[in-house]
C-alpha cells in the first residue's frame, strides 16, 4: 500500500524521501488557492519564482507579473496573490510570473527531488484526492507554512486530504495523524477555527476577509495545477 505523509514546514523537507512521491504543495492563504483559481479560469501557465527580483527577468515578455510579500502586493507589480486577481477576465490566455512569501519557495524545494509536484487547495480538494487515489504513488503533503514555521491553515488542508485517503493509503507519520485530528475538530467551521491563527491576525490588518473566506470554499475548481519545468499548468 502506498503511504501518505505530511511535512508541516519546508524546513523539514530534507527529512523525507520524495524521489518516488507526488508532492502536494499547500499554501491555503493564499498562493495555492489563487494558482488553482487562475488555472481554472484559463491562465495559460503560472511561473513560480523564488524572489521578487526574479520576476523582472520576464518583464520584456507579454506576461503578467505578480509579487506578494508579507501578505501585500509588491509595489510596481500587476497584482499579488489574492484569488480575486485571478478571474477569467484578467488571466484567461495569459502567463503569470508569481512570487510569494511561502508557496513558491516550497514548490522550488519540492521540485528538486520529487517525482511530481502538484498544487492543492480547498478549492480543488476532491480533484486532488481523486488524482492521488488513481495514481496510487507515495504522497507527501507539503505545508508551505509561514517563513518556515508551522501554520494552522495548511495543516488543516493536509488533514482534509488524509481524511479522504486514509482508507486507500498507509498513514505513515504522526504529523498526518495530527493533521487529521485537527481537521476533524475544525471542519464544521474552518473559518471559526482559524480565528486563532497567527496568519489570521496578519491578514485582518490587510482587510482581506473576503479572500480568506473564498480560500476556504471546498470544490469550487476541478483543475489540478502541475509543475512542468518552470511552469504550473493544468494537469491533463
ZIGIFEN-V103429 format. One record per run of one state. SS is the DSSP state (hx for helix, st for strand, lp for the rest). FROM is the first residue (numbers start at 0). LEN is the number of residues. If there is no record, write none. Layout:
BEGIN
<<SS FROM LEN> <SS FROM LEN>>
END
This chain:
BEGIN
<<lp 0 2> <st 2 5> <lp 7 2> <hx 9 6> <lp 15 5> <st 20 6> <lp 26 4> <hx 30 10> <lp 40 4> <st 44 4> <lp 48 3> <hx 51 7> <lp 58 5> <st 63 6> <lp 69 2> <st 71 2> <lp 73 5> <st 78 1> <lp 79 3> <hx 82 3> <lp 85 2> <hx 87 4> <lp 91 3> <st 94 5> <lp 99 3> <hx 102 9> <lp 111 4> <st 115 5> <lp 120 1> <hx 121 14> <lp 135 2> <st 137 6> <lp 143 2> <st 145 1> <lp 146 2> <st 148 1> <lp 149 2> <hx 151 14> <lp 165 4> <st 169 2> <lp 171 2> <hx 173 23> <lp 196 1> <hx 197 9> <lp 206 2> <hx 208 7> <lp 215 9> <st 224 4> <lp 228 2> <st 230 4> <lp 234 2>>
END
